[in-house]
């Protein structure tokens, strides 16, 4: 009897999983066909090439650090 309940559980999960994914695919398909029907293809105008400007930052000199100090703790 427990095996039959487990089989029904797996079957219910598989059916619900398939239904959810089918509904998602149907919504995506509906949206994609709706976009294609409503928007006519527009001719692409030729783009003029614009000059490219680069921002160059000056490299900063590294700071020079003094020698490390020795720290002694009380015993």
Secondary structure, 3 states (H helix, E strand, C coil): CHHHHHHHHHHHHHHHHHHHHHHHHHHHHHHHHHHHHHCCCCCCCCCCCCCCCCCCCCCCCCCCCCCCCCCCCCC
